[in-house]
Amino acid sequence: MKNIKVYGPGCKRCDATEAMIKDAATKLGIEVAIEKVSDARAIAMAGVMSTPGIAIDGKLVHAGGLPDATKLGQWLSA
């Protein structure tokens, strides 16, 4: 199981990012646990300067804007 954190204030892009992760994980047959982090201090402590941010298994892989679907699949498969 992949542990994923989506960093952001809860905006539409953050919700869309979460939906993209769920969709990609389903297509790849990967089980994921998604945690949404909206606390500004926690976001800054994670090193996210632009939201939404994505961390997979503790590693920040994306920050700012919607992720590319192909890259998202690669991150989940790694």
Helices and strands as residue ranges (DSSP letters): E 2-7, H 12-28, E 32-37, H 40-45, E 53-56, E 59-63, H 69-77
